[in-house]
Amino acid sequence: MLNLDPRTIYLLAGFMGGLMSVVLFFLRRSFPPTIKGLTEWTAAPAIMFVSILLLGARDAIPNFFSVVVANLALLAGLALLYFGSQRFLGRPRSVRLWSGLILAAAPVLVWYSQIEPHYGKRLLVVSFLIALLSASHARLLMRYGTRSFATYLTVASLLIQAGVQALRFVSAFDMPADGTLFTLSPAQTLLVTTYTFCLLMVTIGVVLMATDRLRTEFEHLASHDSLTGALTRRALLESCERELERCQRKSHVMSLLMMDLDHFKAINDSHGHLTGDRVLIDFVARVTELLRRPDRFGRFGGEEFVALLPETSLEEARIVAERIRADIASTSVQPWCTVSIGAATSSAADATVDALLARADEALYQAKAAGRNCVRTAA
């Protein structure tokens, strides 16, 4: 491997990067717009592909293009990868900082390639910026990325890349003025091979991170109501089944709150369905804030919702239900709406979730019969 031509290694890596850019382009077209950063991730390998083609054409084209433009394009591509990760993770982009650093490197590269050619001094600037950019990118993913294989692969590749560039930075102090990127030596070939391999792995890593995010979004859509964000009826019932089984094994109790928005049909008829949708969204947001982290809240159908309260007695469930009822009744958002709630707690007689739901539904019926905007508990 150490006898491979560095120019060939660069060109092969550039070709693979170009293919990854094409893959990302088609992925971007099929991914939902909620997944950010794909535009930057798509453009970055394409720019680096152009950069590596220019680097590979050293001595065949003017040095201004094979040195200055090629290195600036390489830095711009790496920066775009970083910006894409910042958007992907919902973090502010540091465009001004890195654009400024890359632009500041331009006159240095021009000077040491066109006016006073010196390979070692050019290498000092480029390797320092790549090492700093790679380390910053890795730190971003470690701090804000998900704990997944894709993230670990990308972080590891970026750290190795930063380490390789740090070694090149140190070695640049002893580089002669007439040195070249494609000097055939075991150390140079190993560094170039490691760097280009890591660059390819980073590109693969961001593709995997994007597909992981897509899978997560699909899983969320499958288990959450598209309008309100509450759990779907199926997902809620599955949670109830698991919790009831746990209660029966450990002799614990769980409670259900069956909620129904009062006179919701009148809101749809008087104000329109868009306003009705806004009322539902606001209701779910307010109730979610009042529930604990282990609690589960789902849309049972239409304007009817169910809250699962693990490890909660009937009296505790009544207190939670009353807190929800009072909060909804106190809202100043128009159109004004109230909620009726029925509460039931699991018992030995509840062999199934359906039986527990039936008792909560009966308590809800009693609340509506009592004039609505109140809480009733199942006996």
Summary of the structure (lengths in Angstrom):
residues: 379
radius of gyration: 30.3
end to end distance: 78.2
largest distance: 92.6
contacts: 1261
relative contact order: 0.09
helix: 68%
strand: 9%
